[in-house]
Amino acid sequence: MEKSASIYVAGHRGLVGSALVRVLRAQGFNNLILKTHSELDLLDQAAVNNFFATTQIDYVFVAAAKVGGILFNNLYQADFLYENLIITANVIHASANSKVKKLLYLGSSCIYPKHAPQPIKEEYLLSGPLEPTNEGYALSKIAGLKLCEKYQVQYKKDFISAMPTNLYGVGDNFHPDHSHVIPGLLRRFHMAKVNKLPEVVIWGTGTPRREFLYVDDLAEALVVLMDRYSGLSTVNIGTGEDCTILQLAQLIKQVTGYPGKISTDPSKPDGTPRKVLDVTRMKSLGWAPRFSLAEGLEIAYKWALDSGAFEQNTSTH
């Protein structure tokens, strides 16, 4: 990308989008096009078409999505499927009809089969059933990357997709009901420390294995992809390393300084037993993550404390 290029980051207020803005600006890209939801509703096809028709946009990062943790993903599958399908279709189609040079669509590693061989290679997509609690969201993401692929083949558009692993970091959602695992656990351990609770109970058995990537590492990888990759296949982005949920909880206990004990609740769902990505393709492009899990957790926790994230979003709705 040229430093003067106009770059539209869809979803710039979210975890990934805000990291992209930080990284792009740090690398000297200052012609960023950013629209809040009130300025541009991505569910409104006419508004999206008009925006692309009247705005000079060279590059598009599609980081906008309706997201949530395992509880909300399971309870509101129709909403997650519908809204993400519409956002995806509107932005990709409008980009194809404009003079956009290149588009990068952000998927999620939940698109892979529940029992995919580990580590998960890109070609395992659609080789088996999805995790049922996350099926709606996963299907919308599969549709998005396939839409990019089909626009490449039929219309020769340079539309690519990336599949990040589980993300966390500055700008995360720390809501008590619909956050992902790391911000959810950071919040629970912090509140347990503040309220002097004797134990923190984590969902499930604690045995599922997960891979986690600090979000600024992802943002740097996305810039690398935009510069160096134009293939049909999606590209996995992760560390290539995983840990158990119980090990994660123990690390978060250390980071937050919580003195109590950790218990598990096997009556709650575990989700996919293991999920770690094969990141050979991404690393072959010259990228590697800079932050260890411990380093990233320290940064995320400090940001949550400094920003008052633990005192916000206390509604149960």
C-alpha positions, -999 to +999 in steps of 0.1 A: +000+000+000+012+035-008+015+057+023-009+082+007-035+056-001-070+061+011-078+032+035-113+024+048-113+004+080-148-010+085-154-015+122-126+009+134-140+011+169-139-026+175-110-047+189-094-055+156-104-022+138-089+000+165-057-020+165-055-017+127-059+021+130-030+022+156-007+001+135-015+019+102-009+053+117+023+041+134+035+029+099+028+063+083-007+057+068-026+088+076-053+089+049-077+067+069-114+067+063-133+059+095-171+059+099-190+053+131-222+033+131-243+065+133-224+079+103-227+047+082-250+017+091-234-013+073-267-031+075-282-004+052-273-015+016-283+018+000-262+038+025-232+015+019-235+017-019-238+054-017-207+057+005-185+037-018-199+055-049-191+089-035-158+082-016-124+076-031-113+043-014-081+024-024-080-003+002-106-019+025-102-038+057-134-055+067-132-058+105-168-049+112-189-077+127-215-086+154-194-105+179-198-122+213-186-149+235-198-185+237-230-176+256-243-149+233-232-168+202-253-197+212-284-178+224-286-154+194-275-175+165-301-161+140-290-125+148-253-133+144-259-151+112-282-125+096-264-094+107-230-106+097-242-119+064-257-085+055-227-065+067-203-088+047-224-088+015-230-051+016-193-041+020-178-067-004-204-061-031-200-023-029-163-026-030-165-047-061-186-021-078-163+008-070-126+015-077-112-003-046-078-018-055-078-045-028-100-058+001-091-079+031-119-097+049-115-108+085-130-142+093-126-163+125-110-196+133-144-208+144-152-215+108-132-247+109-148-281+118-152-288+155-130-319+153-106-307+126-071-323+128-046-301+148-030-278+140-057-266+116-046-261+081-065-237+057-076-266+035-096-282+064-124-257+058-158-274+052-143-308+058-166-316+088-194-303+111-190-270+129-192-264+166-230-262+172-228-233+198-211-211+173-227-222+140-245-191+131-215-168+134-192-194+117-215-197+087-216-160+081-178-159+082-175-188+058-199-170+034-177-139+036-145-156+027-162-176-001-176-143-014-141-129-016-130-160-034-158-159-059-153-122-067-116-131-074-125-158-098-154-143-116-145-106-116-107-107-110-110-086-079-080-087-055-102-096-025-085-118+001-094-131+035-076-139+068-086-162+096-073-150+130-072-172+161-087-160+194-079-124+200-074-101+230-059-068+239-064-030+241-100-021+232-115-054+242-151-059+254-151-066+291-189-070+294-199-096+321-223-115+298-210-113+263-172-109+264-148-135+250-127-158+272-097-136+280-115-103+288-142-123+306-116-140+328-096-108+334-128-091+346-139-120+368-105-124+385-102-086+390-136-083+405-130-114+427-098-096+440-116-064+446-145-081+464-122-105+483-140-136+470-124-170+480-126-186+446-132-180+409-152-207+390-145-211+353-168-227+328-163-263+318-136-287+327-107-264+320-091-289+296-100-274+262-069-260+245-069-226+229-045-203+210-045-166+217-030-137+197-025-101+209-045-079+186-017-055+175+002-086+163-029-094+142-030-059+128+006-060+117-001-093+100-030-078+081-008-051+067+017-077+056-011-096+039-024-065+021+011-059+008+023-094+000-006-118-006-032-122-033-041-159-033-075-175-034-071-194-001-077-177+032-046-173+055-045-184+091-030-159+116-020-170+150+009-180+172+008-217+164+009-224+202-019-232+226-027-237+263-055-251+283-082-229+296-071-238+332-035-228+324-049-195+310-069-189+341-038-195+363-018-170+342-046-144+345-047-151+383-010-141+384-015-111+362-044-097+382-028-106+416-058-126+427-050-146+459-079-170+459-084-205+443-096-216+409-124-241+405-140-256+373-177-262+365-180-293+343-218-287+340-210-258+316-201-264+280-164-267+269-169-260+232-144-273+208-118-296+226-088-280+209-082-252+184-047-242+173-039-229+138-012-240+113+004-206+106+030-218+082+016-198+053+015-165+073+050-170+087+063-177+052+054-141+043+079-128+069+056-122+098+059-134+134+040-123+165+059-099+188+040-104+221+040-135+243+007-144+260+020-131+294+031-098+279-002-093+261-022-101+292-002-075+312-009-048+286-046-057+283-051-057+321-033-024+325-055-009+298-087-022+314-077-007+347-066+027+332-097+030+310-122+020+337-134-010+315-142-031+346-166-005+359-183-001+326-207-024+308-222-037+340-257-042+325-270-078+324-285-071+290 
